[in-house]
Amino acid sequence: MTLNEISCFTHMAYSKDAPPYHAPGTLVADQKDVWQTSHHALLAHGLGCQAIRAASPVPCSVTLVDNFAVPVPLTETDRDIAAAKAAFPYCGFNRGSFSLR
């Protein structure tokens, strides 16, 4: 594993509009700056994968840990599918709970 829960130290740690939940808690001038943190985290993951594979004496699998939220229907009924679709915009970073303070 290279990185743990990227969104916690990127999108939940930097914000343009409101004080972020996580450290470093930095307000930035532009939303692009927030996305830049994710870009650099993913670059770091890629470089970390290369370094781990280069140092490993045997072929290995390297990953990162993500924390995503996706509403999933409880059953495949039309009602539950519609409810999951309706919940999607309000779930996690889908413009939902973390951005609607």
Buried (B, 14 or more C-beta within 10 A) or exposed (E): EBBEBBBBBBBBBBBEEEEBEBEEEEEBEEEEBBEBBBEEBBEBBEEBBEEBEEEEEEEEEBEBEEEEBEBEBEEEEEEBBEEBEEBBEEBBBBEBEBEEE
